[in-house]
Amino acid sequence: MPGGPTERTPACRRLSRIVRTWCWGGLLAASSLTRLHAQAEAGGELGLPFTRFYSFEEIGHASRGMRLGFDPLGRIAMTRGGSCIVLNDTDWIDIANRTGNGTVMQRLVFAPDGEAYFGAFGLWGVARMNGGRLEPLALVPPTAPKWTRITNFNEVVAAPGKVWFAGLNGVVHWDRTTGRHAYFEIPGISRVFLLGDRLYFSSYAAGIGALDPAQETVEKIRTPLAEGVEIDQATAFDETRVLTTDIDGRLRFFDGRDFTPFPGPLGERPLGRATALTRLPDGNVALAINGLGLYLVSPTGQILIALTTPDYHRVTDLAARENGVLWAVNETGIEKILYKSPLTVFGQRQGLPLSWPQLVRWNGRIVVASGGRLYETIAGPPGETTRFRLMAEQPAASGVWGLAAAGPELLIGTNQGVQRRGPDGGFTPVIAGMDVARLVHVNGTVYVLGTTEIAALRQVDGRWTECAPRVRGVGYPMIVHGTNHAAWIELGPNRAARVHHRDGTLQVRVFEEFPWSSARWINIGWAGSTVALSGLPDGRLFFDEETESLIPAPPLGRILDQAPFPVTRFRQDADGTLWGTHDEGLLTIRLAGDQPVFDAETFGKVPDRFPLAQLLADGDIWLVTGQSLYHVNQTFPARPKPAFQPTLVSLTNGRTDRELLSQPGRPTGLPVLPYQDNSLVLRFFSGSYASRQPPAYTFRLYHGNDSRIVLGNRSLLTLTNLREGQYRLEATLTGTRVPAGPPLAFAFEIAPPWYRTAYAYALYAAALAGLIAGLMWWSAHRSRSRNVVLEKLVADRTNELRAAMQQLNEETRNTATLAERDRLAGEIHDSLQQGLSGLMLQLDATLKLADLTDDVRSRLLVARNMVSFTRHEVQHAVWDMETPLLEGTELGDALKKITGLIGPGAVNVQIRVTGAVQALPSATKHHLLRIAQEAITNAVRHAAAHAITILLAYEPAGVRLEVTDDGNGFVPSEVLTKGLGHFGLRGLRGRAGKIGGELQIQSAPGQGTTVRVWVPSLQPVV
């Protein structure tokens, strides 16, 4: 109805209920803790545990709402938005494949067997390592109900053989053995948890129930509340119970049917909305309450530690796997809390700014002078870290520089003197006009130390008075100590002083002579009546306060010399334990029989140099530095031993970033790595987060008989350009100040490159053998070639010599021929040529006769021409000259001239020339002409031929000469082979041979004769 009240839906009612619960829970929790605060006893100061905070910006890919877990190696892992970020000693690494198949994992849980399971929006499945990255593999079958597609599965519970995936709309069960799915549609689920082997759920709409995956049924155990849920947070407690909180923050046990309250103050009333709840490995419980803080509670309900500073008001998740180490996520990052650290820290977060602090216990509480002001502790509830406040009353002077407590009274030193404050309050002056730097209380006497003056106070009849005349100061008292007999002052390098009150006087002794020449700060330590003046690193003087003299090194000196660190200062408590400090921390020395037992591991290192141990009268032990204050924690006297043991978590190719390690852990051996993987990046994990300092590693690499220390970047080791061969690497943890397990040692081998393998060497040997064979062949071939060249050269030289000899022989022959020609020419000229010339003259004279008939005259003229021709031929033959018929003409014309020598009408001669006229060598023309002349002569003289045909044919391959007559003919074989005369025919064959020609004679009796000569072109002529 308009204007009237509206009806609220169940969702609105639940939201209103949650808001009211937060408000009332916070008020109720504050009220209950206030009552606890009033009931708490004074004393038992508890500082903050050592922590290490990692902001989301430092982690990367992280944001609010990250869920915590642990991977199989024990590394803390945060998952959300597709990331799985693990802390590897000091480096955060995202091991999820964010660029894979698009699946965005919202929750990731590692089962005890190391298998990883994830939940996402509309998806669930397994995540497996591939190349060093977790890749999600969905298990959703096609037959999954529709409600699973719109459900964000943000809770995963893994048990042996089965996994549960839960979201707001229901639960999916997957049987690992059979691969079978079971679906439970349950609206409004807020929490699921295992109790025994059954999975329980808490739902806004369905109450509390248990699931039976075998029957796929839901057992309803408790009906839903009208508003809210009965189980908002849950953690396993023992085999039969889980510890739960409801929406109001009540801590209760649930046994599968009923609830029972948790013992102690946290189980009595609503605390407010619990944002995280987990069981710690030591059996205690960690609980985060929105707006209040983080509480560590024993199983009996005792609050062990209450971290209530503002940075613990918004814790969203908790996780613990290692004894003494708790992880907490808030809105800005994740913090490691070493809640069992034997040292606790005081500082600004507890309201105590620190600057060269001094402390005393006065009236049951700690009073600290820091930066010239006084601070006091505030009593708080059990387990809550001690807080400080500025004391309401401060001295009127400019600052407090000295502090001492004597019974109910507090003495302070200022630059104007000494003042006291009693239990009734208010400061009153004791000494005025003195610049006081330090106060030291020794057995009822308070030594007042200034730069220029030193005084002593004792209480007489309730009043503080100076008990001895003042003495001159010895310098500014930087650090002071009170032994059982005197006040000692550390004044600087090679300078210390002792101030002692005896017989009404102050005795001051300055020590400036030491058995070393270098400048060393003098540190004071004492046990019983023996005081040690130490000048590090190795020098000490010992002073006996009973005899007030320097003494030789006592047994205490030998004990100090055996310490694992050079001890600077030390004190002895009532139990005889020596509390010694070194440059970076605190150690204890106890005697077991006659042997000292050193413990430098329990307290570890502190992030300050040159600490000073201060033992209060009630046995409290404090560690003081210039800017820090530590207190030995008695809440957890037995410190857990961390499981430091190096583990190889990654092995990648340094060039390609390709993962080479199939399974992280402690490998006994690795497969042979190819040579292209000879640059390696190895990442190690120390196995524990219990150290306050980051672990350091020492790496030793063995290769053959050589070994060397290799430097790494904390847990990261880079090995570049390794040669082939077998290696062994040892990784040892150092610098943790706690016992570490055995070093991690494993072997690996780098295969040689292909060009240095056995096959390559065999190939090289074969190639070398081939090269040698080739060289040998080449050498032999070269020798043969040179031999050939030499042989050719010899042959050439021989041919040249032969040619020279032939030329010489020819010249000799020519010379002889010329000489013979000269002789024959002379003989012929004197005989034959003279006779022919005379015959020509007679014929010429006869021709001149008038009574000669024409026929006779004609015949005589022919005879006269023949004689003239013969005379010229003889002359040419003698002088080896070309026939006159060939002078200035071709062979065809010369043949025509021959016919002119035959008488007219005696025989019919026809000459035919075919083909293109070729230039023939003169010898060829000469011999062909002689052959034609001889053939014509034979035809006219012996064959009585009437017709002669001469054919001269010029052909491309040579020249052909044919002389054919119609004479009597003959048998060529009888003439040529049987030697029947006819020397002219043999001359024809000889001339043909001289010009490289071929002579053929065709003839038969009564059938004429054909003489044919074939001369190829370019034939050499001899």
Secondary structure, DSSP 8 states (H G I E B T S, - for coil): -TTS-----HHHHHHHHHHHHHHHHHHHHHHHHHHHHHH--S-----B-EEEEEEHHHHSS--TT-EEEE-TTS-EEEEETTEEEEEETTEEEE-B-TTSSS---SEEEE-TTS-EEEEEBTEEEEEEEETTEEEEEE---TT--GGGGG-B--EEEEETTEEEEEETTEEEEEETTT--EEEEE-TTEEEEEEETTEEEEEETTTEEEEEETTTTEEEEEE---SSS-S-SEEEE-SSS-EEEE-TT--EEEE-SS-EEE-SSGGGSS--S-EEEEEE-TTS-EEEEETTTEEEEE-TTS-EEEEE-SGGGTT--EEE--STT-EEEE-SSEEEEEETT-SEEEESGGGT---SS-EEEEETTEEEEEETTEEEEEE---TTB--EEEE-S---SSS---EEEEETTEEEEEETTEEEEE-TT--EEEEEES--EEEEEEETTEEEEEESSEEEEEEEETTEEEE-S--EE--S---EEEE-SS-EEEEEEBTEEEEEEEETTEEEEEEE---S--S--BEEEEEETTEEEEEETTTEEEEEETTTTEEE---HHHHHHHTSSS---EEEE-TTS-EEEEETTEEEEEEEETTEEEEE-SSS-B-SSSS-EEEE-TTS-EEEE-SS-EEEE--SS-S-----B--EEEEEEETTT--B--SS-B--SB---B-GGG-SEEEEEE-S----SS--EEEEEEEETTEEEEE--BTTEEEE-S--SEEEEEEEEEESSSS-B---EEEEEEE---GGGSHHHHHHHHHHHHHHHHHHHHHHHHHHHHHHHHHHHHHHHHHHHHHHHHHHHHHHHHHHHHHHHHHHHHHHHHHTHHHHHHHHHHHHHHHHT-TT--HHHHHHHHHHHHHHHHHHHHHHHHHTT---GGGTTS-HHHHHHHHHTTS-TTT-EEEEEEES------HHHHHHHHHHHHHHHHHHHHTS--SEEEEEEEEETTEEEEEEEE-S----HHHHHHS--S-HHHHHHHHHHHHTT-EEEEEE-TTS-EEEEEEEETT----
